[in-house]
Amino acid sequence: MKKLVVAGNIGFCFGVKRTVQTAERLLKKHKRLYSIGDIVHNPLVMENLKSKGLRVVSSEAEVEKGPFIVRSHGIGPATIERLTEKGVEIFDATCPSVKKIQSLIKKLDRERYFIIIIGNENHPEVVALREYGRNTCVSRDGKDMPGGRKREKAAVIGQTTLSFTEYFKSASRFITSPVFAGKTIIYNTICRVTGERQEESAGISREAEAVFVLGGKTSSNTAKLCHNCRRFNKCVFHIENLGELEKVSLKGIRSAGLISGTSTPEDFIFAVKKYMKKKGYGEVQYNEQD
């Protein structure tokens, strides 16, 4: 019998679940809700919330006085201040892990550290984090180091959805940089759940003949899972909706792995399992013998 090896850690993480539940509760009460940008990076989740009254806008100028939800990635303090002055009722659904980094940056800023954020400068989490310190910069991989005068104190933090291994490889470059001749501290700010899924995805990729990574195409942590899986398996598919899965030929694949990003809804995962069952795959929980 063919088997479907399902990750033990799958579906919404705590932070995403909290954000989505907050949005659903507010929509049930108010029938409408504003957000700047998608509150989570999954089109299936967003389509559902929009159908219930969530209005996603691109700037604060488009936000009216109705209730407003801060997305899971957070937004900058200046934006929050301006919305408050505008009389907007704000509900903060920032992921707790991101919230901790925001507080850390404010603390380091008070202590006069130069703060390097390793991550994608265009990702909403990073865009917001930069605003919590007055002396910050963003580096994608530690190679594009800031020049200028030498820094006496520097702190390195990472976007929560980065690969743990890649983050510390990038962060270590700052230790030997002549620009940072004084004290340099590297903080582990990678989300614990992200790290666990990276590790589990590696094991499943070694075990299965093909791997299906479920999640939005704009989801950073899902993209990282795909990249990680491809280190160990050449047959990896990033699946955003059921239609994409139905186009994949399963001929000759006796075992398939199933993992997901942290913003992938349970009903989609269930639909994928149901489809694979119809194709003759029996579900097996990864590491269930433990």
PyMOL commands that set and color helices and strands:
alter all, ss='L'
color gray80, all
select helices_A, chain A and resi 14-30+43-51+60-62+77-85+96-110+124-130+164-174+192-207+220-229+242-246+266-278
alter helices_A, ss='H'
color red, helices_A
select strands_A, chain A and resi 2-6+33-36+54-57+68-70+90-92+114-118+136-139+153-158+183-186+210-214+236-239+255-260+281-285
alter strands_A, ss='S'
color yellow, strands_A
deselect
rebuild
show_as cartoon
